[in-house]
Amino acid sequence: MCDSDTGLDAHQAERLFEAFYTTKPNGMGMGLAIYRSIMQTHGDRLTVRANEPRGTIFEVELPFERVEADSPSPMH
């Protein structure tokens, strides 16, 4: 996901996933910290970087596990 707004400077990007850090006047700073910790628990990855010349890019990596055809379904 990306945007073309003003983006983040290097200092903001470093702190963006810290609990209670916010870039919004009325923000609590919990959303991205919670989201990232849930993702890490499941082996996923969330990163942020500048979208030059403006904006921010959030990248989500979701690993997958190959299931063999003769293996029982994880739903059973």
Gaussian input, Z-matrix of N, CA and C with variables (Angstrom, degrees):
# hf/3-21g

backbone

0 1
 N
 C     1     B1
 C     2     B2     1     A1
 N     3     B3     2     A2     1     D1
 C     4     B4     3     A3     2     D2
 C     5     B5     4     A4     3     D3
 N     6     B6     5     A5     4     D4
 C     7     B7     6     A6     5     D5
 C     8     B8     7     A7     6     D6
 N     9     B9     8     A8     7     D7
 C    10    B10     9     A9     8     D8
 C    11    B11    10    A10     9     D9
 N    12    B12    11    A11    10    D10
 C    13    B13    12    A12    11    D11
 C    14    B14    13    A13    12    D12
 N    15    B15    14    A14    13    D13
 C    16    B16    15    A15    14    D14
 C    17    B17    16    A16    15    D15
 N    18    B18    17    A17    16    D16
 C    19    B19    18    A18    17    D17
 C    20    B20    19    A19    18    D18
 N    21    B21    20    A20    19    D19
 C    22    B22    21    A21    20    D20
 C    23    B23    22    A22    21    D21
 N    24    B24    23    A23    22    D22
 C    25    B25    24    A24    23    D23
 C    26    B26    25    A25    24    D24
 N    27    B27    26    A26    25    D25
 C    28    B28    27    A27    26    D26
 C    29    B29    28    A28    27    D27
 N    30    B30    29    A29    28    D28
 C    31    B31    30    A30    29    D29
 C    32    B32    31    A31    30    D30
 N    33    B33    32    A32    31    D31
 C    34    B34    33    A33    32    D32
 C    35    B35    34    A34    33    D33
 N    36    B36    35    A35    34    D34
 C    37    B37    36    A36    35    D35
 C    38    B38    37    A37    36    D36
 N    39    B39    38    A38    37    D37
 C    40    B40    39    A39    38    D38
 C    41    B41    40    A40    39    D39
 N    42    B42    41    A41    40    D40
 C    43    B43    42    A42    41    D41
 C    44    B44    43    A43    42    D42
 N    45    B45    44    A44    43    D43
 C    46    B46    45    A45    44    D44
 C    47    B47    46    A46    45    D45
 N    48    B48    47    A47    46    D46
 C    49    B49    48    A48    47    D47
 C    50    B50    49    A49    48    D48
 N    51    B51    50    A50    49    D49
 C    52    B52    51    A51    50    D50
 C    53    B53    52    A52    51    D51
 N    54    B54    53    A53    52    D52
 C    55    B55    54    A54    53    D53
 C    56    B56    55    A55    54    D54
 N    57    B57    56    A56    55    D55
 C    58    B58    57    A57    56    D56
 C    59    B59    58    A58    57    D57
 N    60    B60    59    A59    58    D58
 C    61    B61    60    A60    59    D59
 C    62    B62    61    A61    60    D60
 N    63    B63    62    A62    61    D61
 C    64    B64    63    A63    62    D62
 C    65    B65    64    A64    63    D63
 N    66    B66    65    A65    64    D64
 C    67    B67    66    A66    65    D65
 C    68    B68    67    A67    66    D66
 N    69    B69    68    A68    67    D67
 C    70    B70    69    A69    68    D68
 C    71    B71    70    A70    69    D69
 N    72    B72    71    A71    70    D70
 C    73    B73    72    A72    71    D71
 C    74    B74    73    A73    72    D72
 N    75    B75    74    A74    73    D73
 C    76    B76    75    A75    74    D74
 C    77    B77    76    A76    75    D75
 N    78    B78    77    A77    76    D76
 C    79    B79    78    A78    77    D77
 C    80    B80    79    A79    78    D78
 N    81    B81    80    A80    79    D79
 C    82    B82    81    A81    80    D80
 C    83    B83    82    A82    81    D81
 N    84    B84    83    A83    82    D82
 C    85    B85    84    A84    83    D83
 C    86    B86    85    A85    84    D84
 N    87    B87    86    A86    85    D85
 C    88    B88    87    A87    86    D86
 C    89    B89    88    A88    87    D87
 N    90    B90    89    A89    88    D88
 C    91    B91    90    A90    89    D89
 C    92    B92    91    A91    90    D90
 N    93    B93    92    A92    91    D91
 C    94    B94    93    A93    92    D92
 C    95    B95    94    A94    93    D93
 N    96    B96    95    A95    94    D94
 C    97    B97    96    A96    95    D95
 C    98    B98    97    A97    96    D96
 N    99    B99    98    A98    97    D97
 C   100   B100    99    A99    98    D98
 C   101   B101   100   A100    99    D99
 N   102   B102   101   A101   100   D100
 C   103   B103   102   A102   101   D101
 C   104   B104   103   A103   102   D102
 N   105   B105   104   A104   103   D103
 C   106   B106   105   A105   104   D104
 C   107   B107   106   A106   105   D105
 N   108   B108   107   A107   106   D106
 C   109   B109   108   A108   107   D107
 C   110   B110   109   A109   108   D108
 N   111   B111   110   A110   109   D109
 C   112   B112   111   A111   110   D110
 C   113   B113   112   A112   111   D111
 N   114   B114   113   A113   112   D112
 C   115   B115   114   A114   113   D113
 C   116   B116   115   A115   114   D114
 N   117   B117   116   A116   115   D115
 C   118   B118   117   A117   116   D116
 C   119   B119   118   A118   117   D117
 N   120   B120   119   A119   118   D118
 C   121   B121   120   A120   119   D119
 C   122   B122   121   A121   120   D120
 N   123   B123   122   A122   121   D121
 C   124   B124   123   A123   122   D122
 C   125   B125   124   A124   123   D123
 N   126   B126   125   A125   124   D124
 C   127   B127   126   A126   125   D125
 C   128   B128   127   A127   126   D126
 N   129   B129   128   A128   127   D127
 C   130   B130   129   A129   128   D128
 C   131   B131   130   A130   129   D129
 N   132   B132   131   A131   130   D130
 C   133   B133   132   A132   131   D131
 C   134   B134   133   A133   132   D132
 N   135   B135   134   A134   133   D133
 C   136   B136   135   A135   134   D134
 C   137   B137   136   A136   135   D135
 N   138   B138   137   A137   136   D136
 C   139   B139   138   A138   137   D137
 C   140   B140   139   A139   138   D138
 N   141   B141   140   A140   139   D139
 C   142   B142   141   A141   140   D140
 C   143   B143   142   A142   141   D141
 N   144   B144   143   A143   142   D142
 C   145   B145   144   A144   143   D143
 C   146   B146   145   A145   144   D144
 N   147   B147   146   A146   145   D145
 C   148   B148   147   A147   146   D146
 C   149   B149   148   A148   147   D147
 N   150   B150   149   A149   148   D148
 C   151   B151   150   A150   149   D149
 C   152   B152   151   A151   150   D150
 N   153   B153   152   A152   151   D151
 C   154   B154   153   A153   152   D152
 C   155   B155   154   A154   153   D153
 N   156   B156   155   A155   154   D154
 C   157   B157   156   A156   155   D155
 C   158   B158   157   A157   156   D156
 N   159   B159   158   A158   157   D157
 C   160   B160   159   A159   158   D158
 C   161   B161   160   A160   159   D159
 N   162   B162   161   A161   160   D160
 C   163   B163   162   A162   161   D161
 C   164   B164   163   A163   162   D162
 N   165   B165   164   A164   163   D163
 C   166   B166   165   A165   164   D164
 C   167   B167   166   A166   165   D165
 N   168   B168   167   A167   166   D166
 C   169   B169   168   A168   167   D167
 C   170   B170   169   A169   168   D168
 N   171   B171   170   A170   169   D169
 C   172   B172   171   A171   170   D170
 C   173   B173   172   A172   171   D171
 N   174   B174   173   A173   172   D172
 C   175   B175   174   A174   173   D173
 C   176   B176   175   A175   174   D174
 N   177   B177   176   A176   175   D175
 C   178   B178   177   A177   176   D176
 C   179   B179   178   A178   177   D177
 N   180   B180   179   A179   178   D178
 C   181   B181   180   A180   179   D179
 C   182   B182   181   A181   180   D180
 N   183   B183   182   A182   181   D181
 C   184   B184   183   A183   182   D182
 C   185   B185   184   A184   183   D183
 N   186   B186   185   A185   184   D184
 C   187   B187   186   A186   185   D185
 C   188   B188   187   A187   186   D186
 N   189   B189   188   A188   187   D187
 C   190   B190   189   A189   188   D188
 C   191   B191   190   A190   189   D189
 N   192   B192   191   A191   190   D190
 C   193   B193   192   A192   191   D191
 C   194   B194   193   A193   192   D192
 N   195   B195   194   A194   193   D193
 C   196   B196   195   A195   194   D194
 C   197   B197   196   A196   195   D195
 N   198   B198   197   A197   196   D196
 C   199   B199   198   A198   197   D197
 C   200   B200   199   A199   198   D198
 N   201   B201   200   A200   199   D199
 C   202   B202   201   A201   200   D200
 C   203   B203   202   A202   201   D201
 N   204   B204   203   A203   202   D202
 C   205   B205   204   A204   203   D203
 C   206   B206   205   A205   204   D204
 N   207   B207   206   A206   205   D205
 C   208   B208   207   A207   206   D206
 C   209   B209   208   A208   207   D207
 N   210   B210   209   A209   208   D208
 C   211   B211   210   A210   209   D209
 C   212   B212   211   A211   210   D210
 N   213   B213   212   A212   211   D211
 C   214   B214   213   A213   212   D212
 C   215   B215   214   A214   213   D213
 N   216   B216   215   A215   214   D214
 C   217   B217   216   A216   215   D215
 C   218   B218   217   A217   216   D216
 N   219   B219   218   A218   217   D217
 C   220   B220   219   A219   218   D218
 C   221   B221   220   A220   219   D219
 N   222   B222   221   A221   220   D220
 C   223   B223   222   A222   221   D221
 C   224   B224   223   A223   222   D222
 N   225   B225   224   A224   223   D223
 C   226   B226   225   A225   224   D224
 C   227   B227   226   A226   225   D225

   B1=1.4327
   B2=1.5248
   B3=1.3274
   B4=1.4623
   B5=1.5204
   B6=1.3132
   B7=1.4555
   B8=1.5145
   B9=1.3122
   B10=1.4676
   B11=1.5199
   B12=1.3379
   B13=1.4546
   B14=1.5323
   B15=1.3043
   B16=1.4659
   B17=1.5200
   B18=1.3205
   B19=1.4657
   B20=1.5090
   B21=1.3174
   B22=1.4611
   B23=1.5129
   B24=1.3231
   B25=1.4621
   B26=1.5333
   B27=1.3157
   B28=1.4676
   B29=1.5317
   B30=1.3309
   B31=1.4644
   B32=1.5231
   B33=1.3258
   B34=1.4646
   B35=1.5272
   B36=1.3031
   B37=1.4658
   B38=1.5276
   B39=1.3316
   B40=1.4664
   B41=1.5281
   B42=1.3134
   B43=1.4679
   B44=1.5248
   B45=1.2900
   B46=1.4515
   B47=1.5264
   B48=1.3279
   B49=1.4588
   B50=1.5329
   B51=1.3267
   B52=1.4650
   B53=1.5253
   B54=1.3305
   B55=1.4640
   B56=1.5322
   B57=1.3005
   B58=1.4661
   B59=1.5252
   B60=1.3360
   B61=1.4655
   B62=1.5275
   B63=1.3173
   B64=1.4590
   B65=1.5221
   B66=1.3148
   B67=1.4590
   B68=1.5211
   B69=1.3410
   B70=1.4691
   B71=1.5252
   B72=1.3356
   B73=1.4621
   B74=1.5313
   B75=1.3180
   B76=1.4563
   B77=1.5255
   B78=1.3185
   B79=1.4591
   B80=1.5216
   B81=1.3360
   B82=1.4648
   B83=1.5297
   B84=1.3245
   B85=1.4528
   B86=1.5163
   B87=1.3060
   B88=1.4725
   B89=1.5266
   B90=1.3192
   B91=1.4567
   B92=1.5181
   B93=1.3165
   B94=1.4626
   B95=1.5226
   B96=1.3186
   B97=1.4720
   B98=1.5292
   B99=1.3233
   B100=1.4665
   B101=1.5183
   B102=1.3135
   B103=1.4582
   B104=1.5263
   B105=1.3303
   B106=1.4611
   B107=1.5312
   B108=1.3299
   B109=1.4643
   B110=1.5299
   B111=1.3267
   B112=1.4681
   B113=1.5220
   B114=1.3093
   B115=1.4717
   B116=1.5223
   B117=1.3286
   B118=1.4615
   B119=1.5227
   B120=1.3223
   B121=1.4599
   B122=1.5306
   B123=1.3123
   B124=1.4678
   B125=1.5317
   B126=1.3192
   B127=1.4596
   B128=1.5144
   B129=1.3278
   B130=1.4539
   B131=1.5295
   B132=1.3260
   B133=1.4619
   B134=1.5268
   B135=1.3157
   B136=1.4625
   B137=1.5218
   B138=1.3329
   B139=1.4656
   B140=1.5287
   B141=1.3098
   B142=1.4572
   B143=1.5209
   B144=1.3360
   B145=1.4648
   B146=1.5239
   B147=1.3017
   B148=1.4604
   B149=1.5258
   B150=1.3269
   B151=1.4580
   B152=1.5165
   B153=1.3198
   B154=1.4751
   B155=1.5214
   B156=1.3047
   B157=1.4556
   B158=1.5259
   B159=1.3541
   B160=1.4642
   B161=1.5106
   B162=1.3044
   B163=1.4519
   B164=1.5119
   B165=1.3183
   B166=1.4605
   B167=1.5246
   B168=1.3179
   B169=1.4556
   B170=1.5225
   B171=1.3214
   B172=1.4531
   B173=1.5254
   B174=1.3184
   B175=1.4622
   B176=1.5209
   B177=1.3254
   B178=1.4596
   B179=1.5195
   B180=1.3263
   B181=1.4594
   B182=1.5211
   B183=1.3268
   B184=1.4525
   B185=1.5274
   B186=1.3331
   B187=1.4661
   B188=1.5295
   B189=1.3059
   B190=1.4530
   B191=1.5163
   B192=1.3104
   B193=1.4536
   B194=1.5180
   B195=1.3166
   B196=1.4563
   B197=1.5230
   B198=1.3163
   B199=1.4616
   B200=1.5193
   B201=1.3213
   B202=1.4606
   B203=1.5215
   B204=1.3277
   B205=1.4616
   B206=1.5239
   B207=1.3404
   B208=1.4506
   B209=1.5331
   B210=1.3220
   B211=1.4642
   B212=1.5228
   B213=1.3225
   B214=1.4644
   B215=1.5304
   B216=1.2891
   B217=1.4669
   B218=1.5165
   B219=1.3409
   B220=1.4642
   B221=1.5377
   B222=1.3223
   B223=1.4575
   B224=1.5280
   B225=1.3433
   B226=1.4710
   B227=1.5043
   A1=106.33
   A2=117.15
   A3=119.96
   A4=109.43
   A5=114.53
   A6=120.42
   A7=108.82
   A8=116.14
   A9=120.26
   A10=111.02
   A11=116.67
   A12=121.91
   A13=108.61
   A14=118.07
   A15=121.72
   A16=113.02
   A17=118.13
   A18=120.86
   A19=112.95
   A20=115.01
   A21=122.48
   A22=110.01
   A23=116.15
   A24=117.91
   A25=108.15
   A26=117.40
   A27=122.01
   A28=112.04
   A29=117.40
   A30=121.40
   A31=110.77
   A32=116.98
   A33=120.36
   A34=111.08
   A35=117.76
   A36=121.50
   A37=111.16
   A38=117.63
   A39=121.58
   A40=111.32
   A41=117.70
   A42=122.19
   A43=113.85
   A44=118.48
   A45=123.07
   A46=114.40
   A47=118.23
   A48=121.26
   A49=113.03
   A50=117.33
   A51=120.93
   A52=109.81
   A53=115.63
   A54=119.86
   A55=109.84
   A56=116.66
   A57=126.51
   A58=114.50
   A59=118.64
   A60=120.01
   A61=107.82
   A62=117.41
   A63=120.88
   A64=110.55
   A65=115.33
   A66=121.39
   A67=110.50
   A68=116.42
   A69=121.84
   A70=110.24
   A71=117.87
   A72=120.71
   A73=113.47
   A74=118.24
   A75=121.14
   A76=112.19
   A77=117.60
   A78=121.02
   A79=112.28
   A80=115.29
   A81=120.80
   A82=111.33
   A83=117.65
   A84=120.17
   A85=113.87
   A86=117.59
   A87=120.12
   A88=112.91
   A89=118.14
   A90=122.31
   A91=114.99
   A92=117.63
   A93=120.43
   A94=112.04
   A95=117.91
   A96=120.59
   A97=110.06
   A98=116.84
   A99=120.93
   A100=110.23
   A101=116.89
   A102=121.81
   A103=110.81
   A104=116.30
   A105=119.87
   A106=111.81
   A107=118.28
   A108=119.98
   A109=110.86
   A110=118.00
   A111=120.62
   A112=109.92
   A113=116.50
   A114=120.50
   A115=110.93
   A116=117.89
   A117=121.23
   A118=111.39
   A119=117.20
   A120=121.59
   A121=110.87
   A122=116.38
   A123=121.43
   A124=112.86
   A125=117.17
   A126=120.59
   A127=113.78
   A128=117.69
   A129=122.31
   A130=109.05
   A131=116.39
   A132=119.93
   A133=110.22
   A134=116.42
   A135=123.43
   A136=108.05
   A137=116.39
   A138=120.90
   A139=109.00
   A140=115.39
   A141=121.85
   A142=108.64
   A143=115.48
   A144=120.40
   A145=109.09
   A146=115.70
   A147=120.89
   A148=110.40
   A149=115.76
   A150=122.95
   A151=106.31
   A152=116.12
   A153=120.92
   A154=111.18
   A155=119.27
   A156=127.40
   A157=113.20
   A158=118.69
   A159=120.55
   A160=109.13
   A161=115.95
   A162=120.95
   A163=114.22
   A164=114.36
   A165=122.24
   A166=108.97
   A167=116.43
   A168=122.13
   A169=108.51
   A170=116.82
   A171=123.14
   A172=106.95
   A173=116.57
   A174=120.71
   A175=109.71
   A176=114.91
   A177=122.12
   A178=107.53
   A179=116.89
   A180=122.06
   A181=108.45
   A182=115.85
   A183=122.53
   A184=108.45
   A185=118.08
   A186=119.06
   A187=109.68
   A188=115.23
   A189=118.25
   A190=109.01
   A191=114.64
   A192=120.92
   A193=107.56
   A194=115.71
   A195=120.36
   A196=108.72
   A197=116.38
   A198=122.20
   A199=107.70
   A200=116.75
   A201=121.32
   A202=110.12
   A203=117.08
   A204=122.34
   A205=112.81
   A206=118.06
   A207=119.99
   A208=112.46
   A209=117.43
   A210=121.12
   A211=109.50
   A212=117.10
   A213=119.17
   A214=110.46
   A215=116.10
   A216=121.49
   A217=109.86
   A218=119.35
   A219=121.13
   A220=112.50
   A221=116.95
   A222=120.53
   A223=112.47
   A224=118.45
   A225=121.48
   A226=111.13
   D1=139.55
   D2=177.95
   D3=-145.25
   D4=164.58
   D5=176.82
   D6=-136.69
   D7=174.93
   D8=179.11
   D9=-124.81
   D10=25.85
   D11=177.51
   D12=-74.96
   D13=-158.32
   D14=-175.78
   D15=-70.00
   D16=-23.85
   D17=178.05
   D18=82.35
   D19=-170.15
   D20=-178.48
   D21=-119.35
   D22=146.16
   D23=172.13
   D24=-84.43
   D25=172.91
   D26=-175.87
   D27=-58.83
   D28=-39.89
   D29=179.94
   D30=-63.66
   D31=-44.32
   D32=179.06
   D33=-64.25
   D34=-43.14
   D35=-178.99
   D36=-61.21
   D37=-38.33
   D38=178.89
   D39=-64.08
   D40=-35.01
   D41=-173.64
   D42=-98.69
   D43=-6.39
   D44=-170.21
   D45=-54.66
   D46=-32.79
   D47=-177.06
   D48=-96.88
   D49=6.08
   D50=176.13
   D51=-75.89
   D52=139.72
   D53=176.51
   D54=-62.03
   D55=136.77
   D56=177.55
   D57=74.18
   D58=3.43
   D59=173.53
   D60=-88.92
   D61=129.72
   D62=-179.78
   D63=-138.33
   D64=152.09
   D65=174.03
   D66=-107.14
   D67=2.27
   D68=-178.31
   D69=-104.69
   D70=143.97
   D71=-179.16
   D72=-58.46
   D73=-36.53
   D74=-178.15
   D75=-113.65
   D76=19.55
   D77=-178.11
   D78=-80.72
   D79=154.40
   D80=177.86
   D81=-95.85
   D82=-21.43
   D83=179.14
   D84=77.93
   D85=25.95
   D86=-178.13
   D87=-107.26
   D88=-27.89
   D89=-172.06
   D90=-54.51
   D91=-58.11
   D92=-177.24
   D93=-69.79
   D94=-33.06
   D95=178.26
   D96=-64.37
   D97=-44.16
   D98=179.18
   D99=-67.90
   D100=-46.36
   D101=-178.70
   D102=-57.66
   D103=-47.23
   D104=-178.58
   D105=-65.68
   D106=-39.69
   D107=-179.49
   D108=-66.12
   D109=-37.31
   D110=176.26
   D111=-64.40
   D112=-44.50
   D113=179.83
   D114=-61.58
   D115=-45.27
   D116=-179.23
   D117=-62.65
   D118=-35.82
   D119=177.97
   D120=-59.84
   D121=-32.59
   D122=-178.65
   D123=-95.47
   D124=6.57
   D125=178.89
   D126=82.47
   D127=13.26
   D128=178.76
   D129=-92.04
   D130=173.42
   D131=-177.45
   D132=-139.76
   D133=137.36
   D134=176.41
   D135=-126.47
   D136=124.00
   D137=179.63
   D138=-129.65
   D139=163.54
   D140=178.53
   D141=-135.22
   D142=144.83
   D143=175.85
   D144=-155.04
   D145=165.08
   D146=-179.61
   D147=-70.08
   D148=144.38
   D149=173.92
   D150=-105.47
   D151=84.74
   D152=-174.23
   D153=-63.69
   D154=137.11
   D155=7.14
   D156=-89.76
   D157=-8.29
   D158=-179.22
   D159=-142.92
   D160=151.30
   D161=172.42
   D162=98.66
   D163=-171.07
   D164=-174.98
   D165=-139.83
   D166=144.76
   D167=176.20
   D168=-117.43
   D169=125.73
   D170=172.35
   D171=-105.17
   D172=126.29
   D173=179.08
   D174=-113.96
   D175=133.06
   D176=178.75
   D177=-115.60
   D178=126.48
   D179=176.71
   D180=-114.34
   D181=121.94
   D182=-179.58
   D183=-117.35
   D184=105.49
   D185=179.78
   D186=-69.57
   D187=152.77
   D188=176.58
   D189=-123.13
   D190=157.31
   D191=-179.39
   D192=-115.64
   D193=128.21
   D194=178.99
   D195=-75.91
   D196=131.55
   D197=178.57
   D198=-108.18
   D199=125.33
   D200=179.40
   D201=-68.07
   D202=148.28
   D203=-176.50
   D204=-60.23
   D205=-32.80
   D206=-177.30
   D207=-92.69
   D208=3.25
   D209=178.45
   D210=-80.60
   D211=147.11
   D212=176.29
   D213=-64.00
   D214=146.59
   D215=178.40
   D216=-64.70
   D217=138.31
   D218=178.84
   D219=-64.28
   D220=-14.65
   D221=-179.12
   D222=-85.66
   D223=-7.64
   D224=-176.76
   D225=-106.69

